Amino acid sequence: MSRLPTLIDELLTGRREQVVIGAPLSPRPVILAGSFNPLHRAHLAMADYAASQLGRDVHFELSVSNVDKATLTTAEVIWRIEQFPPERHVVVTRAPRFIDKARVMPDATFVVGYDTLERIVDTNRYLNEQERDSALASLAERVAGFLVFGRVSGERFCGVEDIALPDSLARCCRPVSEQEFRADISSSEIRTSAFRNAHGEQRRQ
């Protein structure tokens, strides 16, 4: 897409709400959100499993804004998009939180990992528990649901049942069990491994 840098610039300056690469978003989209730094095989496998279960294509969503990190530059966004094979669909937004994503993409089914759901309900990310429950109730009203993949945390495999969810959100969550799907890999582990390898190579030189 030759106009991609211009479109991303327009998104970053607020002149666009989203940029879609690939198939247009359907009225009830299936969204796998992430930073994709880097994209890895588990992201693609999760999307394929979600598509097989829900009967719809999956869009990977990348937000240029992040609650915990600096806003991405146009070059960073393009690098992350270019990791995806041509047949994959990507939407770029300015929606850092899931309540923001749900406003931009209403009635979406969000494909998330256990750790992402854990962050969504973490009281420390809100003023207090009351504010959290109110925000999550609002989120539950705007989404079609969450397809939640378990993952290893510490020494054990964890899933939806290991998170204390408010009733409003619990009703929206469909778990994917360890027997159905398991992929022990994460972007942070890949970055850590790459850092160690790079520094180990430097020491040998």
C-alpha positions in Angstrom: 0.0 0.0 0.0 1.9 3.0 -1.3 -0.1 5.5 0.7 0.5 3.7 4.0 2.9 6.3 5.4 0.5 9.1 4.7 -2.4 7.2 6.2 -0.5 6.4 9.3 0.6 10.1 9.6 -3.1 11.1 9.4 -3.9 8.5 12.1 -1.2 9.9 14.4 -2.4 13.4 14.0 -6.0 12.5 14.7 -7.3 13.0 11.1 -8.2 9.4 10.9 -9.7 7.0 13.5 -8.3 3.8 11.9 -6.4 2.4 9.0 -7.4 -1.0 7.6 -5.0 -3.1 5.6 -6.7 -6.1 3.9 -10.4 -6.9 4.1 -12.7 -4.2 5.4 -13.9 -4.6 9.0 -17.2 -6.5 9.2 -20.1 -5.1 11.3 -19.2 -7.6 14.1 -15.4 -8.0 13.7 -13.1 -10.5 15.3 -10.1 -8.6 16.7 -6.7 -9.9 18.0 -5.1 -6.8 19.6 -1.4 -6.6 20.3 1.9 -4.7 20.0 3.4 -7.4 17.7 6.9 -6.5 18.7 7.6 -8.9 17.1 4.8 -10.8 15.5 5.3 -14.5 16.2 3.8 -17.9 15.3 1.5 -18.0 18.4 -0.3 -14.8 17.2 -1.0 -16.4 13.8 -2.0 -19.7 15.4 -4.4 -18.0 17.8 -6.0 -16.1 14.9 -6.4 -19.3 12.9 -8.0 -21.1 15.8 -10.3 -18.2 16.5 -11.4 -18.0 12.8 -12.1 -21.8 12.8 -14.2 -21.5 16.0 -16.1 -18.3 15.1 -16.4 -18.7 11.4 -15.1 -15.3 10.5 -11.8 -13.7 9.4 -9.6 -12.2 12.2 -8.2 -8.7 12.0 -4.9 -8.0 14.0 -5.3 -4.7 15.7 -2.3 -2.5 16.5 -2.7 0.7 18.5 -0.3 3.6 17.9 -1.0 4.7 21.5 -0.3 2.6 24.6 -1.2 3.2 28.2 2.3 2.1 29.4 4.6 3.1 26.5 5.4 6.0 24.2 3.3 6.6 21.0 4.6 4.7 18.1 6.2 6.6 15.2 5.1 6.1 11.6 8.3 4.1 10.9 7.6 1.8 13.8 4.0 1.2 12.8 5.0 0.4 9.2 7.7 -2.0 10.4 5.2 -3.9 12.6 2.6 -4.0 9.8 5.2 -5.3 7.3 5.7 -8.4 9.5 2.3 -9.7 8.5 1.9 -12.0 5.5 -0.1 -10.4 2.6 -3.1 -12.6 3.3 -3.6 -11.3 6.8 -5.8 -8.4 7.8 -4.6 -5.6 10.0 -6.3 -2.5 11.5 -4.3 0.3 13.1 -6.0 2.5 15.7 -5.5 5.2 18.3 -7.3 3.1 20.9 -4.9 2.1 23.8 -7.5 0.5 26.2 -10.1 -2.1 25.4 -12.9 0.3 26.2 -11.4 2.6 23.5 -11.1 -0.3 21.1 -14.8 -1.2 21.8 -15.9 2.3 20.9 -13.9 2.3 17.6 -15.0 -1.3 16.8 -18.4 -1.9 18.5 -19.8 -5.4 18.8 -16.3 -7.0 18.3 -15.2 -10.3 19.6 -11.8 -9.8 21.1 -9.2 -12.6 20.9 -7.0 -12.2 24.0 -4.5 -14.2 26.1 -4.9 -14.9 29.8 -2.3 -12.2 30.7 -4.2 -9.5 28.7 -7.5 -10.3 30.5 -5.6 -10.2 33.8 -4.4 -6.6 32.9 -7.9 -5.6 31.9 -9.3 -6.4 35.3 -6.3 -5.3 37.4 -7.6 -2.8 40.0 -4.3 -1.0 40.0 -5.1 0.3 36.6 -8.1 2.2 37.9 -8.8 4.7 40.7 -10.5 2.0 42.8 -12.5 -1.2 42.5 -15.8 0.6 42.1 -14.4 2.6 39.1 -13.0 -0.7 37.6 -16.3 -2.5 37.9 -18.1 0.4 36.3 -15.6 0.5 33.4 -15.8 -3.2 32.9 -19.6 -3.2 32.9 -19.5 -0.5 30.2 -17.0 -2.6 28.2 -19.2 -5.7 28.5 -22.1 -3.8 27.0 -20.0 -2.8 23.9 -18.4 -6.1 23.0 -19.8 -9.3 21.5 -17.4 -11.2 23.8 -13.8 -12.3 24.6 -12.2 -15.5 23.3 -9.6 -16.1 26.0 -6.5 -18.3 25.5 -4.7 -19.7 28.5 -1.0 -19.5 28.9 1.9 -20.4 31.2 2.3 -18.0 34.1 5.2 -18.9 36.4 5.1 -22.7 36.8 1.6 -23.4 35.7 -0.9 -23.0 32.8 -3.5 -20.4 33.7 -6.9 -19.6 32.1 -10.1 -17.6 32.7 -10.9 -19.7 35.8 -7.7 -18.3 37.5 -8.9 -14.7 37.3 -11.5 -13.1 39.6 -13.8 -11.5 37.1 -16.8 -9.3 37.8 -20.0 -11.0 36.7 -20.5 -8.5 33.9 -17.3 -9.5 32.2 -17.3 -13.2 33.1 -20.5 -13.6 31.1 -18.6 -12.3 28.0 -15.7 -14.6 28.2 -15.3 -17.9 26.3 -12.3 -19.9 27.5 -10.0 -21.8 25.2 -8.6 -24.7 27.3 -5.0 -26.0 27.4 -6.2 -29.2 25.6 -7.7 -27.1 22.7 -4.7 -24.8 22.2 -1.3 -24.2 23.8 1.6 -22.2 22.5 4.4 -21.3 25.0 5.9 -18.2 23.3 5.6 -14.5 23.8 7.0 -11.3 22.2 8.8 -10.3 25.4 10.5 -13.7 25.5 11.6 -13.3 21.9 13.0 -9.8 22.6 14.8 -11.0 25.8 16.4 -13.9 23.9 17.4 -11.6 21.0 19.0 -9.2 23.5 20.9 -11.9 25.3 22.1 -13.4 22.0 23.3 -9.9 20.7 25.2 -9.2 23.9 26.7 -12.6 24.0 27.9 -12.1 20.5 29.4 -8.8 21.4 31.3 -10.3 24.4 32.8 -13.0 22.1 34.1 -10.4 19.6 
